[in-house]
Structures are given as C-alpha cells and as structure tokens.
C-alpha cells in the first residue's frame, strides 16, 4: 500500500474508525458525482469535501494524499463489490479457468457501476508519478481474486499469478471501456487461453511487462481507443 494510504489509515484510527470510514465514503460519493466534469484532481477533492460538509482540515486528516487516496478508496470499493458478487458461486463446482473468468467479469461489473469516472481516473493514474499507485491497486485487486479462487501459494508462484492476473484485469477493463463487453469477453477468453500454460508463460516473463501493459491500458481507457 502506498505511504499516503498508510498515513490515511493511521489517521482514520486516531480520528475514530467509524466516523472516519463514513466520512471517507461521503467524500468518495461526492467525488463520483463531480469527477466527470471536474476531472480527478486536487480541485475536485476540495469540492467533494465541501459537498460532504467537511473542511480542508478534515481532508488533510482523512485523505492526506487527496486524489490518490480517493482513487484507492474507489478501487477498494470495487474490489469489495466484486467479491460480494462472487459469493453467489459454488467455488467447488468451478474449475480454475472458470474461477478466474468469473472473478474478472465481477471486477468489470463493479467498475462499470461508476463508468462515467473511469476516464478521468485513468487520466490521473496515467501520470508517471501515479503509475506505482495504479500498479499497486491492480495488484491488490488481483490478489483478492486469487484468494477468492482458493490460491494458497506462498512461493514465487504467488507473485507470478498476481502479475498475470493484473495484466489480464487492466487490459480487459481497457477493452471493455473502448469496445464494449462482448469484445472484452473475447479478449478475456483469449488471454486466459494464452496463460493457461503457466510455466511456459512464466519462463518468458520480462520484469517490465506489467508496467508496460499498465501504461498502454491506461492510455486506452483515457482516450477510448
């Protein structure tokens, strides 16, 4: 987790978890209404704080990272919504391929609940200074889905699996935004086919593959092509 988010979490504990959590969610709700017109930036955060009846001092306490912390809150909200949807499945009845597919689709559905803010958010995360945050949030999403799918690996496979799924998640969301769900599902199925031969894929993995894919996907989300 980013240093800003760790600071925010500690601030929330000091302020009283329940109040802080509720206040953060109020600001996030206001941000989701404002971001389509204002963009994902510090000015939008100030407007969102005011709309949530909070002061700039409250904002410094709750969200010291400003738009970065709000981006993380939204990603966590989408992760939670995806996992809630996935509780409807009988995990034991699904093969690993089906588990990954359903996990990605659930995460797409959660993101599409706030489709109107995805482009301004992608533009924000595409800044070089925010790429590490984008990578971390996608990694956390992939980790949550693998845990739901029953993964218990603690060796290098733990990291390789999450790198693979991170790439699938971000590229499939980009296709979903640019070309629609049918194209996204076709892309998803093709990507899963490509990585089912896990050891063969892992042998060809380059350290910067995930970062490069993240940059390309954010650009596609931002510009819609």
C-alpha positions in Angstrom: 0.0 0.0 0.0 1.3 3.5 -0.7 2.7 5.6 2.0 -0.1 8.1 1.6 -2.7 5.3 2.2 -0.9 4.0 5.2 -0.9 7.5 6.6 -4.5 7.8 5.9 -5.3 4.5 7.6 -3.4 5.7 10.7 -5.2 9.0 10.7 -8.5 7.2 10.5 -7.6 5.1 13.5 -6.8 8.3 15.5 -10.0 10.0 14.4 -12.2 7.1 15.3 -12.6 4.4 12.7 -16.4 4.5 12.3 -16.6 8.3 11.8 -13.5 8.3 9.5 -14.7 5.5 7.4 -18.2 7.1 6.9 -16.6 10.5 6.2 -14.3 9.0 3.6 -17.2 7.3 1.9 -19.2 10.5 1.8 -16.3 12.3 0.1 -15.9 9.5 -2.3 -19.6 9.6 -3.2 -19.4 13.3 -3.8 -16.2 12.8 -5.9 -18.0 10.3 -8.1 -20.6 13.0 -8.9 -18.1 15.7 -9.5 -15.2 13.9 -11.3 -16.9 13.5 -14.7 -16.9 17.3 -15.1 -14.0 18.4 -12.9 -11.6 15.6 -13.5 -9.7 13.5 -10.9 -7.5 16.2 -9.2 -7.0 18.2 -6.1 -9.6 20.8 -7.0 -12.2 18.0 -7.3 -11.2 16.7 -3.9 -11.8 20.2 -2.4 -15.2 20.4 -3.9 -16.0 16.9 -2.8 -15.0 17.7 0.8 -17.3 20.8 0.8 -20.2 18.7 -0.7 -19.7 16.2 2.2 -19.8 19.0 4.8 -16.1 18.6 5.7 -13.4 21.2 6.0 -10.0 21.2 4.3 -8.5 20.3 7.7 -10.8 17.3 7.8 -9.5 16.4 4.3 -5.9 16.6 5.5 -6.7 14.3 8.3 -8.7 11.8 6.4 -7.2 12.0 2.9 -3.6 13.4 3.1 -3.0 12.0 -0.4 -6.0 13.8 -1.8 -7.0 12.3 -5.2 -4.5 9.4 -4.7 -6.3 8.3 -1.6 -9.7 8.7 -3.2 -8.5 6.5 -6.1 -7.5 3.9 -3.6 -10.9 4.1 -1.8 -12.7 3.6 -5.1 -10.6 0.7 -6.1 -11.3 -0.9 -2.7 -15.0 -0.3 -3.1 -14.9 -2.0 -6.5 -12.9 -4.9 -5.1 -15.4 -5.4 -2.3 -18.4 -5.2 -4.7 -16.7 -7.8 -6.9 -16.1 -10.2 -4.1 -19.7 -9.8 -2.9 -21.0 -10.8 -6.3 -18.7 -13.8 -6.3 -20.2 -15.2 -3.2 -23.1 -16.4 -5.3 -20.9 -19.0 -6.9 -20.3 -22.5 -5.7 -16.5 -22.3 -5.8 -16.0 -26.1 -5.6 -18.0 -26.5 -8.8 -15.8 -24.2 -10.8 -12.5 -25.1 -12.5 -9.7 -22.7 -12.0 -10.2 -21.2 -15.5 -13.9 -20.5 -14.7 -12.9 -19.0 -11.3 -10.5 -16.5 -13.0 -13.0 -15.7 -15.7 -15.9 -15.1 -13.2 -13.6 -13.1 -11.0 -12.5 -10.7 -13.8 -16.1 -10.3 -15.0 -17.3 -9.5 -11.5 -14.5 -6.8 -11.2 -15.5 -5.4 -14.6 -19.1 -5.2 -13.5 -18.1 -3.4 -10.3 -16.0 -0.8 -12.2 -18.8 -0.2 -14.7 -21.1 0.9 -11.8 -19.0 4.1 -12.0 -18.2 4.1 -15.7 -18.5 7.9 -16.0 -15.5 8.4 -13.8 -13.2 5.8 -15.3 -11.7 8.0 -18.0 -10.8 10.9 -15.7 -9.4 8.4 -13.2 -7.4 6.7 -15.9 -6.0 10.1 -17.0 -4.9 10.8 -13.4 -3.3 7.4 -12.9 -1.5 7.7 -16.2 0.8 10.4 -14.8 4.2 8.9 -14.3 4.1 9.9 -10.6 0.9 7.8 -10.1 1.9 4.7 -12.0 3.2 2.9 -8.9 -0.2 3.5 -7.3 -2.0 2.2 -10.4 0.2 -0.9 -10.3 -0.4 -1.5 -6.6 -4.2 -1.1 -6.8 -4.4 -3.5 -9.7 -2.1 -6.0 -7.9 -4.4 -5.7 -4.8 -7.4 -6.5 -7.0 -5.7 -9.5 -8.5 -4.6 -10.7 -5.0 -8.2 -10.5 -3.7 -9.5 -12.5 -6.7 -6.8 -15.2 -6.4 -7.6 -15.5 -2.7 -11.3 -15.9 -3.5 -10.3 -18.5 -6.1 -8.6 -20.6 -3.4 -4.9 -19.8 -4.2 -2.7 -20.7 -1.2 0.7 -20.5 -3.0 3.5 -18.9 -0.9 6.4 -19.5 -3.3 7.3 -17.5 -6.4 4.0 -18.7 -8.0 2.2 -16.4 -5.5 3.7 -13.3 -7.3 3.7 -14.7 -10.8 0.0 -15.5 -10.6 -0.8 -12.0 -9.4 1.3 -10.4 -12.1 -0.5 -12.5 -14.7 -4.0 -11.6 -13.4 -3.1 -7.9 -13.0 -2.3 -7.8 -16.7 -5.5 -9.5 -17.6 -7.5 -7.2 -15.4 -6.2 -3.9 -16.7 -6.2 -4.9 -20.4 -9.7 -6.4 -20.2 -11.1 -3.3 -18.5 -9.5 -1.1 -21.2 -11.2 -3.2 -23.9 -14.5 -3.1 -22.0 -14.4 0.7 -21.9 -13.2 1.1 -25.5 -15.2 -1.6 -27.4 -17.9 -3.0 -25.1 -18.5 -6.1 -23.1 -18.6 -8.6 -26.0 -15.1 -7.5 -27.1 -13.9 -7.5 -23.6 -15.1 -11.1 -23.0 -13.4 -12.3 -26.2 -10.2 -10.6 -25.1 -10.5 -12.1 -21.7 -11.0 -15.7 -23.0 -8.1 -15.2 -25.4 -5.8 -14.0 -22.6 -6.8 -16.9 -20.3 -6.0 -19.3 -23.1 -2.6 -17.7 -23.5 -1.6 -18.1 -19.9 -3.1 -21.5 -19.0 0.2 -23.0 -19.9 1.5 -21.3 -16.8 5.1 -22.5 -16.7 5.7 -21.7 -20.4 4.4 -18.2 -19.9 6.4 -17.6 -16.7 9.6 -18.6 -18.4 9.2 -15.7 -20.9 8.1 -13.1 -18.4 10.0 -9.8 -18.5 10.2 -7.7 -15.4 8.6 -4.6 -17.0 5.9 -6.4 -18.9 3.2 -5.5 -16.3 4.2 -1.8 -16.1 4.2 -1.5 -19.9 0.8 -3.1 -20.1 -0.5 -0.8 -17.4 0.7 2.3 -19.3 -0.9 1.0 -22.5 -4.2 0.2 -20.8 -4.4 3.5 -19.0 -3.9 5.3 -22.3 -6.6 3.3 -23.9 -9.0 4.0 -21.1 -8.2 7.7 -21.2 -8.6 8.1 -25.0 -11.1 5.4 -25.7 -9.3 3.6 -28.4 
